[in-house]
Amino acid sequence: MRTVEGEEVARGIMNEVTIIGAGLAGAEAAWQLARRGVEVRLFEMRPKKMTPAHKTGLFAELVCSNSLRANGLENAVGLLKEEMRRLDSLVMAVADSVSVPAGGALAVDRDLFAQEITNRVTVLPGVTVCREELTILPEQGVVIVATGPLTSESLAEHIRQLTGEETLAFFDAAAPIVTVESVDMDKVYWASRYDKGGADYLNCPMDEDRYREFREALLAAEVHEDHLGLDEGEATKGKVFEACMPLEVMAARGYETMAFGPLKPVGLRDPRCGRTPFAVVQLRKENAAGSLLNLVGFQTHLRWGEQERVFRMIPGLERAEFVRYGVMHRNTFLNAPRVLDGDFGLRGDPRVFFAGQITGVEGYVESAASGLMAGINAWRRVQGCSTLVFPETTALGGLARHLAGSPTGDFQPMNINFGLLPPLGERVRGKKEKNSRLARRALNALEDFCSGALEDFCSAGCQEVLRIEGCLSGDDLATIQPISDG
Ligand SMILES: Cc1cc2nc3c(=O)[nH]c(=O)nc-3n(C[C@H](O)[C@H](O)[C@H](O)COP(=O)(O)OP(=O)(O)OC[C@H]3O[C@@H](n4cnc5c(N)ncnc54)[C@H](O)[C@@H]3O)c2cc1C
């Protein structure tokens, strides 16, 4: 392997980047770099050394839900996905090509998704895949650390020493999966909320008596012994991801909390009686064949036997066959506002970038988005050019702003949401209209930014770089269209 001194990096002599971790973020970063002609050494420890959540050696394995969430531009994660598509995201291209029906959301066949990403990255010219765990960062050359929430312990300890920060360990959770053939179809019905998109969810309706019994059983059920140093009390005190909260923790928060959360019945009228149930458990297709269904929002820390006993109280699931049980795991992330800059670089060390969940973004799409930005910036670094901070009015920039600009005191991982973007500066009636204007502003800003960044690039004396294979070119820019005002 060719090595590079720090000074050479600063002068932009080196054309090679080491990426640690081939998850959502690492795979996307590798793609962004390699298509611009940068050589990439991609280290992935699986399958030699597995994490507690991954099951395969494939890149970009989705460890829990198979959903990349909402697709429409009126939703912030839909906007983020669109911005990524316009910047030639690998994760988005593959997700779109292996999607499964999921109403207004983008869900994927998880096996095809991971297989296709692995194939496309592996055959990229200039990419060398090393199936090894790295326990320390390479001493030379530009590095992107994308080792995720389950970063191996030795590397996590090394990063903690490097950044001088406590690396935090939180609980996180994954939902169970059942076979469709084991569901009692006489008790359930297909529908999407408010009939949006196709009838893609299988809905298990509950009356109030059944809901009460179910909640009581859930609260009384045995949970796994804590193996990570946090007890259930700490979990209920908030040491869990809000967006991936175990169902039993949610149930403990209040009688109706579940009925306002994952068991929300609104927009899901039962067509057989014409009434809206008290609560609804939704099951979503897990694979393209539709043979597997996951229990939406049912991440849990219950013992496996207890999961069977309690979840079989759900109407239609009395004989459910579980092909995966819910599990809980560690989550590792940096105190980003203290140690990261808005370009995903480690403050004070021009060689090192971070990407993915370890930066404190949360979610598959957000992790891939940070990989995209870190990849572009690592490319600029090896070319000796200034790095980029995406405009704060874009969803990409909103994420970067959350990391670098949040108060350092109690920094928490966060999904993308419109609250991370600056307000419009004008009063707009209705959430839908407001969100669509925010989206329009974001896509226009992204277009301006791409042309602006290129001009910047030229004035920095990097005209040579504009000619390298895969560099953003006039052709690329032509694909970045402002959305119409209509
Ligand atoms: C249990 C669980 C459930 C989750 N559920 C969801 C969900 O339903 N929806 C959602 O949007 N997000 C979910 N997340 C959060 C997050 O979006 C995913 O974890 C996502 O995969 C993060 O992407 P990443 O690229 O940062 O990390 P990963 O996809 O985990 O990739 C990191 C890679 O680095 C490798 N690695 C780690 N250490 C080393 C090392 N020292 N050397 C070499 N390789 C190493 C790992 O093997 C892994 O392949 C979940 C997280 C967990 C842990």
The ligand as an SDF file (V2000), in Angstrom:
LIG
                    3D

 53 58  0  0  0  0  0  0  0  0999 V2000
  -29.7270   -2.7510   16.1630 C   0  0  0  0  0  0  0  0  0  0  0  0
  -29.8620   -1.5370   15.3080 C   0  0  0  0  0  0  0  0  0  0  0  0
  -31.0490   -1.2800   14.6610 C   0  0  0  0  0  0  0  0  0  0  0  0
  -31.1740   -0.1480   13.8400 C   0  0  0  0  0  0  0  0  0  0  0  0
  -32.3310    0.0520   13.1780 N   0  0  0  0  0  0  0  0  0  0  0  0
  -32.4590    1.0660   12.3130 C   0  0  0  0  0  0  0  0  0  0  0  0
  -33.6520    1.2050   11.5310 C   0  0  0  0  0  0  0  0  0  0  0  0
  -34.5700    0.4150   11.6410 O   0  0  0  0  0  0  0  0  0  0  0  0
  -33.7460    2.2320   10.6740 N   0  0  0  0  0  0  0  0  0  0  0  0
  -32.7440    3.1180   10.5200 C   0  0  0  0  0  0  0  0  0  0  0  0
  -32.8900    4.0190    9.6920 O   0  0  0  0  0  0  0  0  0  0  0  0
  -31.5990    3.0080   11.2380 N   0  0  0  0  0  0  0  0  0  0  0  0
  -31.4390    2.0020   12.1390 C   0  0  0  0  0  0  0  0  0  0  0  0
  -30.2960    1.8670   12.8830 N   0  0  0  0  0  0  0  0  0  0  0  0
  -29.3160    2.9350   12.8810 C   0  0  0  0  0  0  0  0  0  0  0  0
  -28.3690    3.1060   11.6710 C   0  0  0  0  0  0  0  0  0  0  0  0
  -29.0310    3.7650   10.6700 O   0  0  0  0  0  0  0  0  0  0  0  0
  -27.7500    1.8640   11.1340 C   0  0  0  0  0  0  0  0  0  0  0  0
  -26.9870    1.2950   12.1510 O   0  0  0  0  0  0  0  0  0  0  0  0
  -26.8450    2.1270    9.9010 C   0  0  0  0  0  0  0  0  0  0  0  0
  -26.4640    0.8830    9.4060 O   0  0  0  0  0  0  0  0  0  0  0  0
  -25.6280    2.9830   10.2050 C   0  0  0  0  0  0  0  0  0  0  0  0
  -24.8120    3.0630    9.0590 O   0  0  0  0  0  0  0  0  0  0  0  0
  -23.2250    3.1370    9.2070 P   0  0  0  0  0  0  0  0  0  0  0  0
  -22.6600    3.0590    7.8460 O   0  0  0  0  0  0  0  0  0  0  0  0
  -22.8690    4.2720   10.0580 O   0  0  0  0  0  0  0  0  0  0  0  0
  -22.8470    1.8180   10.0450 O   0  0  0  0  0  0  0  0  0  0  0  0
  -22.9830    0.2820    9.6300 P   0  0  0  0  0  0  0  0  0  0  0  0
  -23.9880    0.1140    8.5650 O   0  0  0  0  0  0  0  0  0  0  0  0
  -23.1490   -0.4710   10.8950 O   0  0  0  0  0  0  0  0  0  0  0  0
  -21.5500   -0.0240    9.0030 O   0  0  0  0  0  0  0  0  0  0  0  0
  -20.3820   -0.0200    9.7790 C   0  0  0  0  0  0  0  0  0  0  0  0
  -19.4950   -1.1310    9.2690 C   0  0  0  0  0  0  0  0  0  0  0  0
  -18.2260   -1.0340    9.9040 O   0  0  0  0  0  0  0  0  0  0  0  0
  -17.7640   -2.3380   10.2020 C   0  0  0  0  0  0  0  0  0  0  0  0
  -16.7820   -2.2070   11.2890 N   0  0  0  0  0  0  0  0  0  0  0  0
  -16.9900   -1.8590   12.5790 C   0  0  0  0  0  0  0  0  0  0  0  0
  -15.8270   -1.7730   13.2430 N   0  0  0  0  0  0  0  0  0  0  0  0
  -14.8450   -2.0620   12.3450 C   0  0  0  0  0  0  0  0  0  0  0  0
  -13.4220   -2.1260   12.4160 C   0  0  0  0  0  0  0  0  0  0  0  0
  -12.7680   -1.8650   13.5450 N   0  0  0  0  0  0  0  0  0  0  0  0
  -12.7210   -2.4640   11.3030 N   0  0  0  0  0  0  0  0  0  0  0  0
  -13.3720   -2.7540   10.1310 C   0  0  0  0  0  0  0  0  0  0  0  0
  -14.7160   -2.7140   10.0110 N   0  0  0  0  0  0  0  0  0  0  0  0
  -15.4430   -2.3560   11.1050 C   0  0  0  0  0  0  0  0  0  0  0  0
  -19.0180   -3.1050   10.5600 C   0  0  0  0  0  0  0  0  0  0  0  0
  -18.8530   -4.4930   10.3730 O   0  0  0  0  0  0  0  0  0  0  0  0
  -20.0400   -2.5060    9.5870 C   0  0  0  0  0  0  0  0  0  0  0  0
  -20.1360   -3.2290    8.4000 O   0  0  0  0  0  0  0  0  0  0  0  0
  -30.1020    0.7590   13.6960 C   0  0  0  0  0  0  0  0  0  0  0  0
  -28.9120    0.4940   14.3640 C   0  0  0  0  0  0  0  0  0  0  0  0
  -28.7810   -0.6330   15.1490 C   0  0  0  0  0  0  0  0  0  0  0  0
  -27.4750   -0.9130   15.8260 C   0  0  0  0  0  0  0  0  0  0  0  0
  1  2  1  0
  2  3  1  0
  2 52  2  0
  3  4  2  0
  4  5  1  0
  4 50  1  0
  5  6  2  0
  6  7  1  0
  6 13  1  0
  7  8  2  0
  7  9  1  0
  9 10  1  0
 10 11  2  0
 10 12  1  0
 12 13  2  0
 13 14  1  0
 14 15  1  0
 14 50  1  0
 15 16  1  0
 16 17  1  0
 16 18  1  0
 18 19  1  0
 18 20  1  0
 20 21  1  0
 20 22  1  0
 22 23  1  0
 23 24  1  0
 24 25  2  0
 24 26  1  0
 24 27  1  0
 27 28  1  0
 28 29  2  0
 28 30  1  0
 28 31  1  0
 31 32  1  0
 32 33  1  0
 33 34  1  0
 33 48  1  0
 34 35  1  0
 35 36  1  0
 35 46  1  0
 36 37  1  0
 36 45  1  0
 37 38  2  0
 38 39  1  0
 39 40  1  0
 39 45  2  0
 40 41  1  0
 40 42  2  0
 42 43  1  0
 43 44  2  0
 44 45  1  0
 46 47  1  0
 46 48  1  0
 48 49  1  0
 50 51  2  0
 51 52  1  0
 52 53  1  0
M  END
$$$$
